[in-house]
Amino acid sequence: MLSPEELKSRKFSTVLAAGDLMTNRSHAVMEGSTQHIYLGYAYPGSGEADSVWMVKRVSLFEDGSMATKFAAGEARFEHAWSDHVSLTYA
C-alpha cells in the first residue's frame, strides 16, 4: 500500500483502479442551473483538513453537457477536502 507521501507525489488518471482502497468524499452543489459534484480521494485515515486529497469537480450543465476539472488543474494528492468548494479548478 502507498504511504501518504507517495500518494501526494503521484499523478493518477481520472479512474482510480484501487478506488475501493481510498477514503472517498462527495458533495453536490447547485450554482444557478449548473450542478457541481465534488469528488475527493485520499489515503485511508486522512483527515479532511489534511493536504493529502485529490479533488475533482464534475460540472453538469443545463444543456446536458459536462466537464471534469481537477483542483489546481492536476490530479495530485495535495489539497484539503475541507477546502473543496473554494479551490480553483482547471
SEPAMAR-238097 format. One record per residue (C-alpha): x, y, z; residue number from 1; residue in three letters. Coordinates in steps of 0.1 Angstrom, whole numbers. Layout:
- X	Y	Z	NUM	ala
...
// end
This chain:
- 0	0	0	1	met
- 13	35	-8	2	leu
- 21	59	20	3	ser
- 5	94	22	4	pro
- 38	109	9	5	glu
- 39	86	-21	6	glu
- 2	93	-29	7	leu
- 9	131	-27	8	lys
- 37	129	-53	9	ser
- 20	107	-79	10	arg
- -4	116	-107	11	lys
- -34	94	-113	12	phe
- -58	92	-142	13	ser
- -94	101	-136	14	thr
- -103	65	-130	15	val
- -87	50	-98	16	leu
- -83	13	-102	17	ala
- -79	9	-65	18	ala
- -107	33	-56	19	gly
- -122	10	-31	20	asp
- -89	12	-11	21	leu
- -92	50	-8	22	met
- -111	73	15	23	thr
- -138	89	-6	24	asn
- -159	120	-2	25	arg
- -185	136	-24	26	ser
- -206	168	-23	27	his
- -231	182	-48	28	ala
- -238	220	-51	29	val
- -262	238	-74	30	met
- -249	271	-89	31	glu
- -277	286	-109	32	gly
- -286	259	-135	33	ser
- -253	241	-132	34	thr
- -247	212	-107	35	gln
- -212	208	-94	36	his
- -203	174	-80	37	ile
- -171	174	-59	38	tyr
- -152	141	-55	39	leu
- -123	136	-32	40	gly
- -99	107	-27	41	tyr
- -72	102	0	42	ala
- -52	76	18	43	tyr
- -73	58	44	44	pro
- -74	76	77	45	gly
- -66	110	63	46	ser
- -83	140	80	47	gly
- -105	163	59	48	glu
- -82	192	67	49	ala
- -50	174	57	50	asp
- -34	185	24	51	ser
- -34	149	11	52	val
- -66	148	-10	53	trp
- -70	146	-48	54	met
- -101	167	-56	55	val
- -120	169	-88	56	lys
- -152	187	-98	57	arg
- -177	173	-123	58	val
- -200	201	-137	59	ser
- -233	191	-152	60	leu
- -247	219	-174	61	phe
- -284	226	-183	62	glu
- -278	216	-220	63	asp
- -267	181	-208	64	gly
- -230	186	-213	65	ser
- -205	181	-186	66	met
- -169	190	-177	67	ala
- -144	174	-153	68	thr
- -117	195	-138	69	lys
- -91	189	-110	70	phe
- -82	213	-82	71	ala
- -53	234	-94	72	ala
- -56	217	-128	73	gly
- -38	185	-118	74	glu
- -47	151	-103	75	ala
- -25	154	-73	76	arg
- -29	144	-37	77	phe
- -21	179	-22	78	glu
- -54	195	-12	79	his
- -76	196	19	80	ala
- -111	182	14	81	trp
- -124	208	38	82	ser
- -115	234	11	83	asp
- -130	216	-19	84	his
- -157	243	-27	85	val
- -132	272	-26	86	ser
- -104	256	-46	87	leu
- -96	267	-82	88	thr
- -104	241	-108	89	tyr
- -89	238	-143	90	ala
// end
